[in-house]
Amino acid sequence: MREPELTLLESIKGSPWRRLLREALAELGSKQRVANRLGVSRPYVSRVMSGDIDPPPQAFIDRVIYRLEVVQCPHTFQQQPRGECRGALQPAPTHNPFRLALWQACQTCTHKPEKE
């Protein structure tokens, strides 16, 4: 998986996944809602944010990026969680013309994740 590039401000303030976590907390209003979105427990989110678990496992960092980072899809012109870009790694959906066109566009997209 390719690591997102850091801007100067992000490198000063901390890693991008921590910024995403703080923004999600501000937007959703509670650690429980952030935990629900990530599919983990509220105490786990609380411990990561307080620094009790530092550094957190890479699987948690990947989960934060894929579920909380929003990208602009160049094919649909919609904002979507980065995790939805994983569909580009699946076999071509030949049963649905719209999904096939989307899958084909995803093959050359800059947001396409690398194979694991």
N, C-alpha and C positions, 0 to 999 in steps of 0.2 A: 504494500500500500504506500502510495506516495504521501509524504508529509506536506501539509499546507505551508506555503511560504509565509514567513513572519514579516510583518511590517515593522518599521523602527519603533512605533508606539507600542505594538504588541510585545516586542522583545524587551522593552523597558517595563511595561506593566505586568508581564507574565505571559504564560503560554495561551494560545488561542482557545484551547478547550476550557481553561479556567474562565476566560472572558465569556464564552458561550454559557457556562454554568451560571455565572453571575447575572448575565442578561436574562436567562430563563427564569431565575429566581425573581428578578425585578418585574418581568412580564407576567408570570403566573401567580406571583404573590405568596407562595408557600413552598417549603421544601417538600411537602407531601405531593403537591402537584408536579413538581420537577421529578421526583422519584417515580411517580406514576408514568410520566412521559418516557422516562429512561428504562422503566421496567425493573427497578431495584427498590430496596427498602428506604424509607425516610431516614432511619438512623445512619445508613451507609452514606447517603448524600450529605448528611450533617457532619459526619466524621471526615469525609473528604474535604468539605468546605472549611472545616475548622483546622485542618492540617494534621489530624490524628492519623490518617492514612496518607502518608506522603513518602514517596510517590505512589499514587494508586496504580493498580494493574493496567497494563496496556489495553486489555479488553474493555475496561471501564472508559478509558480515554477514547477509544474507537467508538464506543456506544454513544458518548456525549457528542462527538463530531457527527456521526451518522444520523442521530435523532434530533439534534438541536441546530446544527448548521443548516441554513437555508440558502439554496442556490437558485438562480434564475435559469430555467430550462430554455435553451435556445430554440427548441423545436415547438414547444407548446406556449412559450412566453409566459409561463406561470412560475410562481415561486413554489418550491417543494423542498422537503427535507432531503439532505444529501443521501440518506439511506435509500431513497427510492431510485437512486442512480444504479443501485446494485442489479436492477433488472437487465442492464446491459450485459451482464456476465452470464445470463441465462440463455438457453437455446432460443432460436428465433420463434416467435409466436405466430405460426402460419395460419392460425384459425381466425384471426381478426386483422383486417387490413389496416386499421388505425394503429393498433399495437405494433404491427410489423413495421409501419413507417416510423413510429417512435423508436423502436428497437434499432432500426437502421441508422437513424440520426444519432442515437446514443453511441454507436460504434466509433464515431469520429469526434465525439464531444470531449471537451477539456475536463469535464466533471466525471468522466467515466473512471471508476475505481480500477486499480490493477488487480489482476487475479491473485487470490490468496494462496 
